[in-house]
Amino acid sequence: MAFTEIDNSELFFQAVQWTGNGSARDITLPGSENMQPDMVWTFQRSGSENNHVFDSVRGGQKRLYSNNTAAETTNSNTLDEFQTDGFGIGGDDHGVNHNTSTYVAHCWKAGTTSGITTNGSTTITPSPYSFSALAGISIVKYAGNATSGAKVAHGMGKVPKFIITKRQDEGAESWTTYHVGLGNTKFTEVNGSGTPGTATNRWNDTDPDTVNFTLGNEGSVNASSQPLMAWCFANVAGFAKYGTYKGNNKDPEGTFVYLGFAPQVVVCRRVDSGDNWKVVTRKVEAHNPMDQSVKWDNAAAEATESDHEIDLLCNGFKLRENNAAFNASGDYIYCAWAKSPIVNSKNVPNNAT
């Protein structure tokens, strides 16, 4: 049976839903454990407002839009405070709290804000930052140097399997990702659905290690003296996994992906051709099959699509349709975060999910 490094996923990741009321309010996370988030990614389910990314490293009220290249903006009506068990919203903003609009947010906790590990290879020490070695989550702000081979410390003590970068001050630069399933010569854009690109100037053809990730000299990852953000994620048994699968184009017996935990959120992206980043949240639907999804790269309202059905199981996920977004005869990458592991660290099975 699978073991876990984290018995209770709610200490480091939770999803929450709410209906906007247009007034300043607090959003409390639904888990049995209090969790002060350090990264919050919000989606307007009922409308087409931009998808908002907030984090404690940049501070409240500062938002980036994952579906476009816009520079960071500050708005007091958005997420204005990271609280001990959720976050505060300043007022009526279409992205987080417009009256009667419905929302979902994915929330991660990092929490360590000093003592980041560097080594003789580190050329950029981020400041500020927040990371969790246990949960394999790192949020770092750094100034680029436009030098190929520059190495940025991430603090996790684990090898990042998924990295997202975004320049804060520049509206022309895309969100650039490294994913272990594509390797260090390729990249995708969070704000785009095109076929992954191949370039040395993103990741310098170098895999990240337990201390640093390596940059090329391209502006979206390493613009000289400019402020950039990186959100880094590592595989953690029973809690988070980033990998690949091959679709089998079968309906209803699509590909099954073993995770070692019951997923709360699964993100899938076809990479042998272009397609959206599809995001399925267990919190949104009460039972399988799940057919409602939002997109990282698109601000469209949540879609309910019968040909995009997926089962979120106690040990992974299974595709139930033969559609291009999830399960054509193609290659896919995925990211998944847990609701609960199959068994806890004492080898005691969790309840079926």
Stockholm file with secondary structure:
# STOCKHOLM 1.0

chainA/1-353         MAFTEIDNSELFFQAVQWTGNGSARDITLPGSENMQPDMVWTFQRSGSENNHVFDSVRGGQKRLYSNNTAAETTNSNTLDEFQTDGFGIGGDDHGVNHNTSTYVAHCWKAGTTSGITTNGSTTITPSPYSFSALAGISIVKYAGNATSGAKVAHGMGKVPKFIITKRQDEGAESWTTYHVGLGNTKFTEVNGSGTPGTATNRWNDTDPDTVNFTLGNEGSVNASSQPLMAWCFANVAGFAKYGTYKGNNKDPEGTFVYLGFAPQVVVCRRVDSGDNWKVVTRKVEAHNPMDQSVKWDNAAAEATESDHEIDLLCNGFKLRENNAAFNASGDYIYCAWAKSPIVNSKNVPNNAT
#=GR chainA/1-353 SS CCCCSCSCGGGTEEEEEEECCSSCEEEECCSSSCCCCSEEEEEESSSCCCCEEEETTTCTTEEEETTSCCCCEECTTSEEEEETTEEEECSCCTTTTCTTCEEEEEEECCCBCSCCCCCTTCCBCCSSEEEETTTTEEEEEEECCCCTTEEEECCCSSCEEEEEEEESSCTTCCCEEEETTTCTTEEEETTCCSCCEECHHHHTTCCCCSSEEEECSCHHHHCTTCEEEEEEEECBTTTEEEEEEECCCCSSSCCEEECSEEEEEEEEEECSSCCCCEEEEGGGCSSSSBCEEEESSCCCCCEECGGGCEEECSSEEEECSCCTTTCSSSEEEEEEEEEEESBCTTSCBCCCC
#=GC SS_cons         CCCCSCSCGGGTEEEEEEECCSSCEEEECCSSSCCCCSEEEEEESSSCCCCEEEETTTCTTEEEETTSCCCCEECTTSEEEEETTEEEECSCCTTTTCTTCEEEEEEECCCBCSCCCCCTTCCBCCSSEEEETTTTEEEEEEECCCCTTEEEECCCSSCEEEEEEEESSCTTCCCEEEETTTCTTEEEETTCCSCCEECHHHHTTCCCCSSEEEECSCHHHHCTTCEEEEEEEECBTTTEEEEEEECCCCSSSCCEEECSEEEEEEEEEECSSCCCCEEEEGGGCSSSSBCEEEESSCCCCCEECGGGCEEECSSEEEECSCCTTTCSSSEEEEEEEEEEESBCTTSCBCCCC
//
